[in-house]
Amino acid sequence: MSAAEAQRRTHAPFGRRALTVTGRREVGAYVVLEVVDPEGPAPRPGQFFMLAATGGWGGGADERPFLPRAFSVLRARRGRLEFMLEDVGPGTARLCALRPGASLWVTGPLGLGFSAPTDGRRALLCGGGVGTAPLAIWQDELLAAGRPAPALLGFRDGAHAAGAALLENPRVATDDGSAGHHGVVTDLLVAALDDDPHATVYACGPPPMLEAVRALCAQRAVPAQLALEAGMACGFGACFGCVVPTRDGGYVRICVDGPVLDAELLAEVPAH
């Protein structure tokens, strides 16, 4: 492993561990769960964890949910982890229903995280929906190092836009115009790069948004790091269920070669 990669990856302890949920709060349409992890290593911003409830998992209709779910870490402070969830299916519904005192199976941290800007470039964060999560922990680290880290965040409506409060001083766009700019978050990104193109863009969100960011940054020769989303079965690269094609015709596994990838590696962001 190279020195540059070592700065982006914290290795997970072997096996999964049961952690206690110590906090739950609703932030608009989202749920933020806090778990205590006193012996786990501190994750790098952009890394993820595989989560599953210790009870009621694999025992519902059609035995769903069965496999754990992958979530970027929202924050990691003093032996505690936070995750940003949205109830969109059987797995997330079960996780969102957890209350303080419940326990959670956790494997991680996994994958490669973000790397700092080079060549005197500023950091510019761009997120959509639950893609807000890894940008929060990254902004925390950048601000602690004295680096400005403006955030541009897009949501479908005002209820979801409440999640923007998880970051410092964000600029917000909503699809329906109920909060902030009426339009998509890439409208804000275009304006920010018009104002100062000497930036590195850090983005996470749904595939169509990430593809728009990738294409925009490629057109302007602006470096970008994309935290990709994908359904994952294992998190260790064994199942090859999260592969994406690269510009040179090869493939990478999001769970071990990502989830953060340099945008220039991709011809496009797959819509999966």
N, C-alpha and C positions, 0 to 999 in steps of 0.2 A: 504494500500500500504506500503510495506516494505521500510526501509531507503535506501537499495541498489537499489530498483526499482525507488525511488524518484530521485536518482542521474542520472537515465537513461531516465527519461520521463519529458518533459515539457508539461503541459496540454494546449490544444488549447482553444481559446475563443469559446463561443457558436456561431454556425452558420458560414457561409462563409462571407468573406469580399472582397470588390473590391479594388485591388491595382493597382497602375500605373507602367507601364514598364518604367524604366528610362535608360536602357542601353541594347544594343544587340551587340554581337560580334561573329564572326565565328572563331572557333578554329579547323582548319582542317575540318573534316567531321561533326563537332558538332556545335551547337549554344548555347551560354551562354546568358541567359536572366537575367537581374537585375531588381528587383522590389523594390519599397520603401514600408516599413512596419513599420512606426514610432510607432505604438501602439501595435504591435504584440509581444508576448513573444519570447525571444531568444530560438531557438531550440537546443536540444542536438544533438551532432554528431551521425548520423545514423537514426535520425527521418526523416519523410517524410511529404509532403504536397499533397493535392488533388488540381489539377489545371484545369481550364477551361477558355477559352476566353469568355469575356462578350458579344461579338458579333460574329455571324456566327457559333455558336455552336448548333448542332442539326438541321441545316437547309441545309445541303449538300446532296449529293447523298445518298439515303436510310436513310435520316435524320442523317447521321453520320458526326462528332462524336456526341454522346449523353451524355454518362456518363463522369465525370471528369477523369483525368489521374493522377496516383500516381507518384511522383518524389521525390527522396531523395534530401535534400538540399545540394548544393555544398559548399556554404559559407554563413555566416551570420555575418555582420559587421555593426555597427552603424545604426541600423534600416533599413538595406537593406539585401535582400535575393538574392542569385544567384542559378540558376538551369541550369543543363547541359542537353541538349536535342539532339536527333537525329531524323531526319525525316524518320520514318519507317511506317507510316500509317496515317489515316485521322486526328486523334487527335494530334499527334506530328507535322504533316504538318501544321495544323492551328496554333499551338503554336509557331512553328519556324518562321511563317510568321509575327508574331507580331513585331511592331516597337516601339521605344520610343514614349510615349504619349498614347499608347493603354492601355486598362485596362484588368485586369485578375482577375477572381474569384479564391480565395485561401481559403482553409480550412486547418488548421494545426497550429502548428506542431502536428503530430500524431505518435503513436507507441513508441516502446522502442529503445533506442540507444545503443551505445557501452559503456562498462565499462572498467576501466583502468586495466592494467596488475597487477597481484599480485605475491607474492613469489619472488620478485626481477627479474621477467622476463622482457625481452625487448619487445617492440611492433614491429611487423613485418606486414606491410600492403601488401595486395595482391589483385589486381583488374583486371577486364576485361571489356573493352568497357566503356559504360556509368556507369558501376559499379565503375569507378574512382570517381564519384561524392561524395559519403559519406566519402570516404577516405581522400578527400581534407580537409574538415572541421575537421575531426578527427586528421589529421596530424597537422593542425593549432593549435589545443588545446594541443596536446602532446608536440610540439616544444615550445609553450609558457610556458609550465610547466617545461621545461628543460629536457624533455625525448626524446632521439633519436627515430626517426620514419621512418626508411627506407621503401621505397615503390617499389614494384615490379608490373609492369603493362603490361598487354597483350592486343594486338589489332590485327585486321585482316590484316592491311596493313599500309603503311606509312601515308596516309591521315588521318586515324583514330588515329595513334600513335601521331599525333600532340597534342591530348588531354592530353598526359603525361605532357605537360608543365604547367598544372594546379596544379601540385604538386612539392614539392622541391626535387631536385636531385633523380629522379626516375631511376630505371633500367627497360629497355623496352624489350619486346619480340613481334615479329610479326609473324603471320602465314606464310607470304610469304617471310620473310627475308629482306623486304625493309627498316626496321629500327631496330636497336638493334639485339638481339639474334634471330636467325632463329629457331622458335619453339614456344611452348606454355609457358605461364607464370609459370606453375608449374615446368618447368625445372629450372627456376630461384629460385623457392621456395625450391626445393630439395637441390640445391647448398647452399642456405642461411642457411638451417637447418643443413646441413652437417658441415657447418662452425661453427655454434653456435645454438644448439638445445634448449637452455634455453630461449624460446620466447613464446609469445602469438600471434597467427596469427589472423589478422582481414581481412576478405575477402568479396568482393562484386563483382558480375558479373553474367553471364548467368549460368543456372542450371548445365550444364555439367562441367563447370569450378569449381563451388562450390562443386560439388560432388567429383571431383578429389582432391580438397583441403581437404574436410572432411575426405576422405579415407586416404590420405597421413598423415594428422595430427593424425588420430586414430591409424595408424600403428606405429607411432613414439611416441605416448602418449604426444603429444603437444596440449595444449588447443587452441581452435579456436572459434572465434565468427563470424558467417556468417550473412550478411545482405541479406536476401532473396528477390527475385523479384517475383511478382505475379500480375496478373490483379485484380484490386480491384474496386468494385462498390460503396462502401460507405466510407470506411476508419475507421468506428466506430465499426466493429464487428457484425453488424446487419444482413448482408446478407449471411454470412458463405461461401462466394465465394472464399476465399483465404486460406482455411484450408490445413494443411499439417499433415501427420501422424507422430507420435513420436515413439521412440524406445519401449516405454512401451505399445503401442497399442492404445493410445489416440490420440487426435488431438489438434492442436493449430491454432489460427487465426493469420496469419502473420501481419495483420493491428493493432492488439491490444497486442498480446503476443510477437510480433516481431516488425519490420522486422528483428531485430538482435536477433538471437538465438544462444545459446551455441551449438557447433557442436555435443557434446556428447548426446544431446537430440534426435538426428536424426539417424535412421538406414541408411538412404540415403537422398539425396536432390532430391525431385520430379522433373521430367523433364516437368514442365508446365510453 
